Amino acid sequence: MRVELLTVGKELLIGRTLNTNARWIGGRLARMGLVMKVVTTIDDDLGEISSALGEILRREPDFLITVGGLGPTPDDMTLQGIAQGLHLKLKLNNRALSMIKEHYVSRGLANIELTPARRKMATLPETAVPVPNDAGTAPGVRLVRGSTVIFSLPGVPAEMRSIFRGSVEPEVKMKLGPLARKTFRIKMEGMMESALAPLIASEMKRHPGAYIKSHPRGVEKGVSKIEVDVAVVAEEMKTAQHEALKIVEEIVKATMAAGATIRSRPEPR
C-alpha cells in the first residue's frame, strides 16, 4: 500500500516550526506495518498546493494525507488549493457548519457569531465529506479522486492526531488488513558503519522484505557506537518475531566475528 503525506505551511520551510506532524504520522503508519513513501512540504500558495496535489495523484497512492491550512486565516488555503487542483467548486458544507457550531456550543459559546472567517472552515470542495474534529474547531476533510482517498487534517498537532486516530487510521487498517510488526534494536560498539555496511547489505539480500537500518551514535574515546534497527512485517506475529530474531542473531554473530562488542541484549521496540 502506498501512503503519501503533503504538509503545508511556510513556517515549516523557514525553520519556524519543526515538522513533528510528519514524524508522528510516519511512526503511526510504521506501527501498522506501512512505510510512508514520500513526504512533500510546500508553501501556503494556491499554485504550489494544486501543483503538488497533481504530482502526487499521478503516482496513484492509496492514501494522500494533507496536514495544515484548514483554519480561518487567509493563508489557510489547502482546501482551496485542492479544489483548484481537482477542478471542483468550493461550497459551504452544512454538516461541517453544524460541527463548527457544536464545537462552539461545547465550549459555552453558543451565541458566537459565525463570521466569514469561521464559515470559511466549513467551505469545502463540493464532493468532500467533513470528518469530526474532537480536539478543535475546523473539521477534517475526506474526499476521493480515482483510486486515492484524500484526508485533509488541521496542522495543530492535537487536532491532527485526534482526527488521524479517529478517522484515518481505522480506514487505513481496514484496507491494509491484519498485519503484525516486530522490531528489535541492536546496540554495538567497536565497529565503523563502513565496515558494517556489507553485513547489512548481505542481510537485506537474504531477507528482502525486512527493514534493516544502521544509526551511528558517534565515537567516544576512539570507539565507534552504532545502533541497528531490524523490523519485519508479516501476517502473523509469530512469523514476524521468528524472522526478526533470525536476522538479529545473524547480525550479532557476524559483527562479533568482525570484532564488534554488543553493548546490551537486543531490545524489542
C-alpha positions as CSV (number, residue, x, y, z in Angstrom):
1,M,0.0,0.0,0.0
2,R,1.3,3.5,-0.9
3,V,0.7,6.4,1.5
4,E,2.0,9.9,0.9
5,L,1.9,13.0,3.0
6,L,1.6,16.6,2.0
7,T,2.4,19.2,4.7
8,V,1.5,22.8,4.0
9,G,3.0,25.9,5.7
10,K,5.6,28.4,5.2
11,E,6.6,28.1,8.9
12,L,7.8,24.5,8.1
13,L,10.0,25.8,5.3
14,I,11.7,28.8,7.1
15,G,12.6,26.8,10.2
16,R,9.9,28.5,12.4
17,T,8.2,25.2,13.1
18,L,9.6,21.7,13.3
19,N,7.5,19.2,11.2
20,T,6.6,17.0,14.1
21,N,3.3,16.0,12.4
22,A,5.2,14.2,9.6
23,R,7.3,12.4,12.2
24,W,4.3,11.3,14.2
25,I,2.3,10.1,11.2
26,G,5.3,8.2,9.9
27,G,5.5,6.5,13.3
28,R,1.8,5.6,13.4
29,L,2.0,4.1,9.9
30,A,5.1,2.1,10.7
31,R,3.4,0.5,13.7
32,M,0.7,-0.6,11.3
33,G,3.3,-2.2,9.1
34,L,3.5,0.6,6.5
35,V,6.3,2.9,5.4
36,M,5.3,6.3,4.2
37,K,6.7,6.6,0.7
38,V,7.0,10.4,0.2
39,V,6.7,13.5,2.4
40,T,6.2,16.7,0.4
41,T,6.3,20.1,2.2
42,I,5.2,23.2,0.4
43,D,4.4,26.9,1.0
44,D,0.9,28.3,1.7
45,D,0.4,29.1,-2.0
46,L,-2.6,28.0,-4.3
47,G,-0.3,27.2,-7.2
48,E,2.0,25.1,-5.1
49,I,-0.8,23.2,-3.4
50,S,-2.6,22.4,-6.7
51,S,0.6,21.5,-8.4
52,A,1.9,19.2,-5.6
53,L,-1.6,17.6,-5.5
54,G,-1.5,16.8,-9.2
55,E,2.1,15.4,-9.0
56,I,1.2,13.1,-6.0
57,L,-2.0,11.9,-7.6
58,R,-0.1,10.9,-10.8
59,R,1.7,8.3,-8.6
60,E,-1.7,7.0,-7.6
61,P,-1.2,6.4,-3.8
62,D,-3.9,4.5,-1.9
63,F,-4.0,7.4,0.6
64,L,-2.9,11.0,0.5
65,I,-2.9,12.8,3.8
66,T,-2.5,16.6,3.8
67,V,-1.7,18.4,7.0
68,G,-2.2,22.2,7.7
69,G,-4.1,25.0,6.1
70,L,-7.7,24.3,7.3
71,G,-8.1,27.3,9.7
72,P,-9.8,30.7,9.4
73,T,-6.9,32.9,8.3
74,P,-6.2,34.0,4.7
75,D,-3.1,31.8,4.5
76,D,-5.1,28.7,5.3
77,M,-5.8,27.7,1.7
78,T,-5.3,24.0,1.5
79,L,-8.9,23.2,0.6
80,Q,-9.0,26.0,-1.9
81,G,-5.8,24.6,-3.5
82,I,-7.3,21.0,-3.5
83,A,-10.4,22.3,-5.2
84,Q,-8.4,24.2,-7.8
85,G,-6.2,21.1,-8.5
86,L,-9.2,18.8,-8.8
87,H,-11.3,21.4,-10.8
88,L,-14.0,21.4,-8.1
89,K,-16.1,24.2,-6.7
90,L,-15.9,25.3,-3.1
91,K,-19.2,25.2,-1.3
92,L,-20.5,25.8,2.2
93,N,-21.0,22.4,3.7
94,N,-23.9,22.3,6.1
95,R,-22.7,19.3,8.0
96,A,-19.3,20.9,8.5
97,L,-21.0,24.1,9.6
98,S,-23.0,22.1,12.2
99,M,-19.8,20.6,13.5
100,I,-18.3,24.0,14.0
101,K,-21.5,25.3,15.8
102,E,-21.4,22.2,18.0
103,H,-17.8,22.9,18.9
104,Y,-18.6,26.4,20.0
105,V,-21.6,25.3,22.0
106,S,-19.5,22.7,23.8
107,R,-17.2,25.5,24.8
108,G,-20.0,27.6,26.2
109,L,-20.0,29.9,23.1
110,A,-23.5,29.2,21.7
111,N,-24.1,32.8,20.8
112,I,-20.8,33.4,19.0
113,E,-21.1,35.0,15.6
114,L,-20.4,32.8,12.6
115,T,-18.2,35.3,10.8
116,P,-17.0,34.8,7.2
117,A,-13.6,33.6,8.7
118,R,-15.4,30.9,10.8
119,R,-17.7,29.9,7.9
120,K,-14.5,29.5,5.8
121,M,-13.7,26.4,7.8
122,A,-16.9,24.9,6.7
123,T,-16.4,25.7,3.0
124,L,-15.2,22.5,1.3
125,P,-14.6,21.1,-2.2
126,E,-18.0,20.1,-3.5
127,T,-17.5,16.3,-3.3
128,A,-15.8,16.4,0.1
129,V,-17.2,15.0,3.4
130,P,-16.3,16.6,6.7
131,V,-14.6,14.5,9.4
132,P,-15.2,15.1,13.1
133,N,-12.5,17.1,15.0
134,D,-13.0,16.3,18.7
135,A,-10.0,18.4,19.7
136,G,-10.6,21.7,17.8
137,T,-12.8,23.8,15.5
138,A,-12.0,23.0,11.9
139,P,-13.4,19.7,10.7
140,G,-11.1,17.3,8.9
141,V,-12.0,16.5,5.3
142,R,-12.2,13.3,3.2
143,L,-12.7,13.0,-0.5
144,V,-11.8,10.5,-3.2
145,R,-10.2,11.1,-6.6
146,G,-9.8,7.9,-8.7
147,S,-8.2,5.2,-6.6
148,T,-6.8,7.7,-4.0
149,V,-8.5,8.6,-0.7
150,I,-7.5,12.1,0.4
151,F,-7.7,13.1,4.0
152,S,-7.0,16.8,4.9
153,L,-6.2,17.4,8.6
154,P,-5.5,20.5,10.6
155,G,-1.9,21.4,11.4
156,V,-2.4,21.8,15.1
157,P,-0.8,18.6,16.4
158,A,-3.5,17.7,19.0
159,E,-6.2,18.1,16.4
160,M,-4.3,16.3,13.7
161,R,-3.7,13.3,16.0
162,S,-7.3,13.2,17.2
163,I,-8.6,13.0,13.6
164,F,-5.9,10.6,12.4
165,R,-6.7,8.2,15.3
166,G,-10.5,8.5,14.9
167,S,-10.9,8.5,11.1
168,V,-7.7,8.0,9.1
169,E,-6.1,5.1,11.0
170,P,-9.3,2.9,11.0
171,E,-9.7,3.2,7.3
172,V,-6.1,2.5,6.5
173,K,-6.1,-0.5,8.8
174,M,-9.3,-1.8,7.1
175,K,-7.8,-1.6,3.7
176,L,-4.4,-3.0,4.8
177,G,-5.8,-6.0,6.6
178,P,-4.3,-7.6,9.7
179,L,-0.5,-7.3,9.9
180,A,2.0,-7.9,12.7
181,R,5.2,-5.9,13.0
182,K,8.2,-6.9,15.2
183,T,11.1,-4.6,15.7
184,F,14.4,-5.0,17.5
185,R,17.3,-2.6,18.2
186,I,20.9,-3.8,18.5
187,K,23.4,-1.6,20.2
188,M,27.1,-2.3,19.4
189,E,30.5,-0.6,19.6
190,G,33.9,-1.1,18.1
191,M,32.8,-1.2,14.5
192,M,32.7,1.6,11.9
193,E,29.5,1.9,9.9
194,S,31.5,1.5,6.7
195,A,32.6,-1.9,7.9
196,L,29.0,-2.8,9.0
197,A,27.5,-1.8,5.6
198,P,28.4,-5.0,3.7
199,L,27.0,-7.2,6.5
200,I,23.7,-5.2,6.4
201,A,23.6,-5.5,2.6
202,S,24.0,-9.3,2.9
203,E,21.2,-9.5,5.4
204,M,18.9,-7.3,3.2
205,K,19.6,-9.7,0.3
206,R,18.9,-12.7,2.5
207,H,15.7,-11.1,3.9
208,P,14.4,-8.7,1.2
209,G,11.2,-7.8,3.0
210,A,12.8,-6.7,6.2
211,Y,13.8,-3.2,7.3
212,I,17.4,-3.1,8.4
213,K,19.0,0.3,9.2
214,S,22.1,1.4,11.0
215,H,22.3,4.6,13.0
216,P,25.8,5.9,14.0
217,R,25.9,7.3,17.6
218,G,29.3,8.9,17.5
219,V,32.7,8.0,18.7
220,E,33.8,8.0,22.3
221,K,37.5,7.6,23.2
222,G,38.1,6.2,19.8
223,V,35.3,3.7,20.0
224,S,32.6,3.8,17.4
225,K,29.0,3.3,18.6
226,I,26.2,2.2,16.3
227,E,22.6,1.1,16.7
228,V,20.9,-1.2,14.2
229,D,17.1,-1.3,13.8
230,V,15.5,-4.5,12.5
231,A,11.8,-4.6,11.6
232,V,9.8,-7.4,10.0
233,V,6.1,-7.2,8.9
234,A,4.1,-10.4,8.5
235,E,0.5,-11.6,8.6
236,E,1.1,-13.3,12.0
237,M,3.2,-12.1,15.0
238,K,4.8,-15.5,15.3
239,T,6.2,-15.3,11.8
240,A,7.3,-11.7,12.2
241,Q,9.1,-12.4,15.5
242,H,10.7,-15.5,14.2
243,E,12.2,-13.8,11.1
244,A,13.2,-10.7,13.1
245,L,15.0,-12.8,15.7
246,K,16.8,-14.7,13.0
247,I,18.1,-11.5,11.4
248,V,19.2,-10.2,14.8
249,E,21.1,-13.4,15.5
250,E,22.8,-13.3,12.2
251,I,23.9,-9.7,12.6
252,V,25.1,-10.2,16.1
253,K,27.1,-13.3,15.1
254,A,28.7,-11.6,12.1
255,T,29.5,-8.3,13.8
256,M,31.0,-10.1,16.8
257,A,33.1,-12.2,14.5
258,A,34.3,-8.9,12.9
259,G,35.4,-7.6,16.3
260,A,32.4,-5.6,17.5
261,T,31.0,-5.7,21.0
262,I,27.3,-6.0,21.6
263,R,26.6,-3.4,24.3
264,S,23.3,-4.9,25.5
265,R,20.8,-7.6,24.7
266,P,18.8,-6.7,21.5
267,E,15.8,-4.7,22.6
268,P,12.3,-5.3,21.2
269,R,10.7,-1.9,20.2
